[in-house]
Amino acid sequence: MSERPPLSICEYTTVAASFEEDLDAYASAGAEGIGICEFKLGDEEAALTRLHESGLRATHCVPAVPSILPLPLLAGPEEPAERIEAICRSLHRLAPFEPGCCLFLT
């Protein structure tokens, strides 16, 4: 007898929905976790409260500037040093969500 592995859904799969809509949809779908995209958060305290209320946990987080080098479809500074600074700021902002990891793109 095998159990279903835990399910987490990344917010990039529902890019047009809000963080709150994602929490409701993912919880309704039976997910245990959410991959948080920083650009959807808005106010961190309110988002953290809503996350706890949803019963989901942050499995991973994706910074708003998700890579050291520029990406053609995602905004952010051109210079790698500025992108690294943005990533570091994001890690501090995302830490209270206690994700299992942070996701970066190459």
C-alpha positions, 0 to 999 in steps of 0.5 A: 500500500503506497501513499500519495507523495506530498503535493506542492504547486508553484505559483508560476503555474498560475501566473495571472492569479493573485497570491490569495487566489493561489492559496485558495486554489491550491488548498482546494486542490489538495496540495500541502504546499505552495512554491511562492513567487515573490512578485505576487506577495504584496505586504509580507505580513498579510501574506504570511498570515494568509499562508498560515490560515490556508494550511499550506506550507512554503515548499520553495520560494522564487525571488523576484529577480531569480537569476544572476544573469539577465533573463529575456522574459523577466525584469530586473537590473542588467548588471550581475552585481545589482542582481545579486544584491536584489537576490540577497534582499529577496532572501531576507524578505522570504525567510519568514515564510520558512521555505524548504529551499529557494529556487534560482534560474540559470 
